[in-house]
Amino acid sequence: MASISRGATGIIRLSRRRVQTSGGRSLWLREALDGGDSYDYPQFEGATKTDVCIIGGGFTGLWTALEIKRIAPETDVTLLEADICGAGASGRNGGFALTWWAHFQHLVELCGPEEAVKLGQRAQRAVQQIGEFCERHQIADAFQMQGWVWAATNAQQVGDWEQTVKLLERFGVAPYEPRSRAQIAELAGSAQHLDGLFEPISAAVQPARLARALARAAHNAGVRIHEHSQVASIEHGQHTSVVLARGSVNADQVVLAANAWAAQIPEIGAGLVVVASDVIATVPVPERLAAIGMNRGVCVSDSRRLVNYYRPTLDGRMVFGKGGGTLAYANAIGRNFDHPGRRAAAIRSQLVRTYPSLWDVAIADSWSGPIDYSLSGMPFFVRLRDAPSVLVCAGFSGDGVGPSRLAGEVLAEMATGLGDGDLPRALRTVPSAPLPPEPLRYLGGRAVRAAIARKERAEDLHMRPGPITKLLAGLDPTSSADRGSERVAGPDEH
Ligand SMILES: Cc1cc2nc3c(=O)[nH]c(=O)nc-3n(C[C@H](O)[C@H](O)[C@H](O)COP(=O)(O)OP(=O)(O)OC[C@H]3O[C@@H](n4cnc5c(N)ncnc54)[C@H](O)[C@@H]3O)c2cc1C
């Protein structure tokens, strides 16, 4: 264990385990690397000084690096990534680049209508900016703005969006286009979709190609990128020093963009619940997807807590994900966050339930990744209490593809001192909830997850869940992290 160097008054330890994400290479990342973007950034060795040191080479870290170079080009930026850029959640997600309008009701509760509208507009702009980046960096086909369907796939889910829509109307926002029930079923590719909303301003991205292109752009802009460079700790005091196995980086400002891995810091972990999300992908069946109209690139999520989210790929696969996988004990991410294991079969049965015509299509791939569910349902941006030179952003709650673009702007302003990100207080505080200590937190979390799964199974079968199941399911502390590509919660379904 590292001892504190001279001048340091405190030490922040990051994951003791190796952040070994190479076990969970997704189909997206393999495709991006096979497509020629296998440029290796050197491992960090020695000692250096930098203005801003970014820890984490996912969307958040990479957008922050690029934004710093845009608003303050003279700033020296060093980015350290434990594995390779895009190996974390950014290269493993469903690729839904969504706005925050589906969270509007919750945003209003957190920060009032005026701020909620402003944040919604910023998140909407973020999706457009991602499209503009893809266009400029010759990966235009990695971004398809074909919209998102927020669907009901059982009777219980119908109308789940009504309060949100009413509230949006009250404040003059109309992100959803009216569609009849038949049109929703057609857009989403099967009669299992009983009703829903259509948001045309959301997009499907190939997330790993986007992450690798961001790394290349940051490198070209002068950011010093180091892969296979896991940070062990941050020492702070007179100076701030980022400590790795083979050296250290002295930095004026540190941006910790390590997603769920940041939950190892107690101050940050107190506001997060780390849960895996799992994804399967079929073999390419372009004609079969064309036959059901699921070849246009529309993204679909249903309205359950253990959300099902799905979309086609350019080569005609169906990618189908499900939230609420492995729950982390003490927020520690292990190898069981790389693959869904036995859960892949349960996800396949959800795929077949949703698309009966694909019953015989083989599954070619599966992978998982950690989700940083925030207790407020929204990401937060804070300076650590005892180490104000360390900025942390976490808590995307499974909706980070679009919003991480916005986060990059906020963090760049904060790290350069050129602004404060213009955020309401609710997003500048680590959220809290009265959760018990481990092992009760873990055991309780599992019980709640199992109850949610039972409740949703019953609803699929048009049955009423029992009162204890309903009671337990209602105790989900991350229930505010609702609506989107990936939602919380709970349990392995077996
Ligand atoms: C399976 C899955 C499906 C999802 N689907 C969607 C979706 O469809 N739409 C959506 O909006 N969001 C989705 N999300 C969430 C979204 O992927 C994330 O919110 C977003 O990618 C977060 O980006 P990030 O840069 O903050 O984190 P990451 O991409 O995880 O980047 C963090 C990086 O930090 C590195 N790191 C960690 N510790 C250290 C250390 N000590 N030293 C150096 N580096 C370190 C990690 O290796 C990692 O690369 C999904 C997530 C998962 C896992």
PDBQT file of the ligand as one rigid body, heavy atoms in Angstrom, charges set to zero:
ROOT
HETATM    1  C1  LIG A 501     -24.674  -2.406 -20.251  1.00  0.00    +0.000 C 
HETATM    2  C2  LIG A 501     -24.901  -0.930 -20.197  1.00  0.00    +0.000 A 
HETATM    3  C3  LIG A 501     -25.901  -0.363 -20.993  1.00  0.00    +0.000 A 
HETATM    4  C4  LIG A 501     -26.086   1.015 -20.968  1.00  0.00    +0.000 A 
HETATM    5  N1  LIG A 501     -26.949   1.564 -21.884  1.00  0.00    +0.000 NA
HETATM    6  C5  LIG A 501     -27.037   2.910 -21.987  1.00  0.00    +0.000 A 
HETATM    7  C6  LIG A 501     -27.758   3.503 -23.039  1.00  0.00    +0.000 A 
HETATM    8  O1  LIG A 501     -28.254   2.832 -23.944  1.00  0.00    +0.000 OA
HETATM    9  N2  LIG A 501     -27.880   4.855 -23.045  1.00  0.00    +0.000 N 
HETATM   10  C7  LIG A 501     -27.301   5.636 -22.089  1.00  0.00    +0.000 A 
HETATM   11  O2  LIG A 501     -27.463   6.865 -22.125  1.00  0.00    +0.000 OA
HETATM   12  N3  LIG A 501     -26.512   5.100 -21.137  1.00  0.00    +0.000 NA
HETATM   13  C8  LIG A 501     -26.359   3.766 -21.076  1.00  0.00    +0.000 A 
HETATM   14  N4  LIG A 501     -25.529   3.221 -20.147  1.00  0.00    +0.000 N 
HETATM   15  C9  LIG A 501     -24.756   4.122 -19.281  1.00  0.00    +0.000 C 
HETATM   16  C10 LIG A 501     -23.614   4.785 -20.048  1.00  0.00    +0.000 C 
HETATM   17  O3  LIG A 501     -22.877   3.816 -20.746  1.00  0.00    +0.000 OA
HETATM   18  C11 LIG A 501     -22.705   5.519 -19.062  1.00  0.00    +0.000 C 
HETATM   19  O4  LIG A 501     -23.475   6.383 -18.263  1.00  0.00    +0.000 OA
HETATM   20  C12 LIG A 501     -21.655   6.349 -19.763  1.00  0.00    +0.000 C 
HETATM   21  O5  LIG A 501     -20.977   5.608 -20.745  1.00  0.00    +0.000 OA
HETATM   22  C13 LIG A 501     -20.699   6.841 -18.689  1.00  0.00    +0.000 C 
HETATM   23  O6  LIG A 501     -19.503   7.226 -19.240  1.00  0.00    +0.000 OA
HETATM   24  P1  LIG A 501     -18.285   7.458 -18.261  1.00  0.00    +0.000 P 
HETATM   25  O7  LIG A 501     -17.198   8.025 -19.058  1.00  0.00    +0.000 OA
HETATM   26  O8  LIG A 501     -18.755   8.263 -17.098  1.00  0.00    +0.000 OA
HETATM   27  O9  LIG A 501     -17.929   6.022 -17.705  1.00  0.00    +0.000 OA
HETATM   28  P2  LIG A 501     -17.046   4.839 -18.337  1.00  0.00    +0.000 P 
HETATM   29  O10 LIG A 501     -17.227   4.708 -19.777  1.00  0.00    +0.000 OA
HETATM   30  O11 LIG A 501     -17.308   3.640 -17.494  1.00  0.00    +0.000 OA
HETATM   31  O12 LIG A 501     -15.572   5.356 -18.114  1.00  0.00    +0.000 OA
HETATM   32  C14 LIG A 501     -14.926   5.283 -16.881  1.00  0.00    +0.000 C 
HETATM   33  C15 LIG A 501     -13.519   4.809 -17.175  1.00  0.00    +0.000 C 
HETATM   34  O13 LIG A 501     -12.727   4.962 -16.000  1.00  0.00    +0.000 OA
HETATM   35  C16 LIG A 501     -11.762   3.936 -16.012  1.00  0.00    +0.000 C 
HETATM   36  N5  LIG A 501     -11.248   3.811 -14.646  1.00  0.00    +0.000 N 
HETATM   37  C17 LIG A 501     -11.891   3.368 -13.547  1.00  0.00    +0.000 A 
HETATM   38  N6  LIG A 501     -11.081   3.401 -12.481  1.00  0.00    +0.000 NA
HETATM   39  C18 LIG A 501      -9.892   3.877 -12.915  1.00  0.00    +0.000 A 
HETATM   40  C19 LIG A 501      -8.642   4.119 -12.286  1.00  0.00    +0.000 A 
HETATM   41  N7  LIG A 501      -8.453   3.870 -10.990  1.00  0.00    +0.000 N 
HETATM   42  N8  LIG A 501      -7.613   4.599 -13.039  1.00  0.00    +0.000 NA
HETATM   43  C20 LIG A 501      -7.777   4.870 -14.362  1.00  0.00    +0.000 A 
HETATM   44  N9  LIG A 501      -8.951   4.636 -15.002  1.00  0.00    +0.000 NA
HETATM   45  C21 LIG A 501     -10.001   4.153 -14.295  1.00  0.00    +0.000 A 
HETATM   46  C22 LIG A 501     -12.531   2.712 -16.503  1.00  0.00    +0.000 C 
HETATM   47  O14 LIG A 501     -11.668   1.733 -17.039  1.00  0.00    +0.000 OA
HETATM   48  C23 LIG A 501     -13.453   3.331 -17.554  1.00  0.00    +0.000 C 
HETATM   49  O15 LIG A 501     -12.933   3.226 -18.861  1.00  0.00    +0.000 OA
HETATM   50  C24 LIG A 501     -25.315   1.833 -20.113  1.00  0.00    +0.000 A 
HETATM   51  C25 LIG A 501     -24.329   1.274 -19.306  1.00  0.00    +0.000 A 
HETATM   52  C26 LIG A 501     -24.124  -0.096 -19.353  1.00  0.00    +0.000 A 
HETATM   53  C27 LIG A 501     -23.040  -0.685 -18.498  1.00  0.00    +0.000 C 
ENDROOT
TORSDOF 0
